[in-house]
């Protein structure tokens, strides 16, 4: 744990460390999902540089995902962004904690990936 002279940065680092540690601990007690999905609106420049070809990506912030694609999020189209369905396999799902209480709809299963989650893009299927 690195301390900094800027108290705002230090508080953010402590918060992020606590969240990451807590999610890691919750993952130990979960039965991982077999597959999870996230419909995300990704800024065009980031999509082109990180998502348009196979390779490694890092998701820096905690990210939610669900056992089914949440197609309703297509309604939140934003200029300068590309819609992408992120499909996580069983191996990736081991890094997501089931936290149903954070879901906007408590009856649906929702999982949260830890911050700085690393993954591989192994397949890209453009939609026409």
C-alpha positions as CSV (number, residue, x, y, z in Angstrom):
1,X,0.0,0.0,0.0
2,X,1.5,3.2,-1.2
3,X,0.9,6.4,0.6
4,X,0.9,9.8,-1.2
5,X,1.1,13.4,0.0
6,X,-2.2,14.2,-1.7
7,X,-5.0,13.3,0.8
8,X,-7.6,13.0,-2.0
9,X,-5.5,10.5,-3.9
10,X,-4.7,8.6,-0.7
11,X,-8.4,8.3,0.3
12,X,-9.3,7.1,-3.2
13,X,-6.5,4.5,-3.0
14,X,-7.7,3.3,0.4
15,X,-11.3,3.0,-0.9
16,X,-10.3,1.1,-4.1
17,X,-8.0,-1.2,-2.1
18,X,-10.9,-2.0,0.4
19,X,-13.3,-2.6,-2.5
20,X,-10.9,-4.9,-4.3
21,X,-10.1,-6.8,-1.1
22,X,-13.8,-7.1,-0.3
23,X,-14.8,-8.3,-3.7
24,X,-11.9,-10.8,-3.8
25,X,-13.1,-12.2,-0.4
26,X,-16.7,-12.5,-1.7
27,X,-15.5,-14.3,-4.8
28,X,-14.1,-17.1,-2.6
29,X,-17.6,-17.9,-1.2
30,X,-19.5,-17.6,-4.5
31,X,-20.5,-20.3,-6.8
32,X,-19.2,-18.7,-10.0
33,X,-21.5,-18.2,-12.9
34,X,-20.8,-20.3,-16.0
35,X,-21.1,-17.2,-18.2
36,X,-21.8,-13.5,-17.7
37,X,-22.6,-10.6,-20.0
38,X,-22.2,-6.8,-20.0
39,X,-23.7,-4.5,-22.6
40,X,-21.4,-1.5,-22.6
41,X,-21.3,1.8,-24.5
42,X,-17.6,2.2,-25.1
43,X,-16.1,5.6,-26.3
44,X,-15.2,5.1,-30.0
45,X,-11.5,5.9,-29.6
46,X,-11.2,3.3,-26.8
47,X,-13.2,0.8,-28.8
48,X,-10.9,1.2,-31.8
49,X,-7.7,1.0,-29.8
50,X,-8.6,-1.7,-27.3
51,X,-11.7,-3.6,-28.5
52,X,-11.5,-3.8,-32.3
53,X,-9.0,-6.7,-32.4
54,X,-8.0,-9.7,-30.3
55,X,-5.7,-9.0,-27.3
56,X,-5.6,-8.1,-23.6
57,X,-7.7,-5.5,-21.9
58,X,-7.9,-4.1,-18.4
59,X,-11.2,-3.0,-16.9
60,X,-10.0,-0.4,-14.4
61,X,-13.2,0.2,-12.5
62,X,-15.5,-2.3,-10.8
63,X,-18.0,-3.5,-13.4
64,X,-21.3,-5.3,-13.2
65,X,-22.4,-8.2,-15.4
66,X,-25.4,-10.5,-15.5
67,X,-26.2,-14.0,-16.6
68,X,-28.2,-12.6,-19.6
69,X,-27.5,-9.7,-21.9
70,X,-29.3,-6.6,-20.7
71,X,-30.6,-5.4,-24.1
72,X,-32.5,-2.6,-22.5
73,X,-29.3,-0.6,-22.3
74,X,-29.3,-0.2,-26.0
75,X,-31.8,2.5,-25.4
76,X,-29.1,4.7,-23.8
77,X,-27.3,5.2,-27.1
78,X,-24.7,8.0,-26.9
79,X,-23.0,9.8,-29.8
80,X,-19.3,8.9,-30.0
81,X,-19.8,5.5,-28.4
82,X,-20.0,2.0,-29.7
83,X,-22.3,-0.7,-28.2
84,X,-20.5,-3.9,-27.3
85,X,-21.6,-7.1,-25.6
86,X,-18.8,-8.4,-23.4
87,X,-19.2,-12.1,-22.9
88,X,-17.3,-13.6,-20.0
89,X,-16.5,-17.3,-19.8
90,X,-16.4,-19.5,-16.7
91,X,-12.7,-18.8,-16.0
92,X,-13.4,-15.0,-16.0
93,X,-16.5,-15.4,-13.9
94,X,-14.4,-16.7,-11.0
95,X,-13.4,-13.0,-10.6
96,X,-16.9,-11.7,-10.2
97,X,-18.8,-11.5,-6.9
98,X,-22.5,-12.1,-6.7
99,X,-23.9,-8.9,-5.0
100,X,-27.7,-9.0,-5.6
101,X,-28.3,-6.0,-3.2
102,X,-26.6,-3.6,-5.6
103,X,-28.8,-4.6,-8.5
104,X,-31.3,-2.0,-9.7
105,X,-33.8,-4.9,-10.0
106,X,-33.3,-7.1,-6.9
107,X,-34.9,-10.1,-8.5
108,X,-32.2,-10.4,-11.1
109,X,-28.8,-11.9,-10.5
110,X,-26.0,-9.4,-10.8
111,X,-22.3,-9.9,-10.3
112,X,-19.5,-7.3,-9.9
113,X,-16.0,-7.8,-11.3
114,X,-13.1,-6.5,-9.3
115,X,-11.3,-3.3,-10.3
116,X,-8.3,-3.8,-12.6
117,X,-9.8,-7.0,-14.0
118,X,-7.6,-8.3,-16.9
119,X,-9.1,-10.2,-19.7
120,X,-8.4,-11.5,-23.3
121,X,-10.5,-10.6,-26.3
122,X,-10.6,-13.9,-28.2
123,X,-13.4,-13.2,-30.6
124,X,-15.1,-10.2,-32.2
125,X,-18.4,-10.5,-34.0
126,X,-19.4,-7.3,-35.7
127,X,-23.2,-6.8,-36.0
128,X,-24.6,-5.4,-39.3
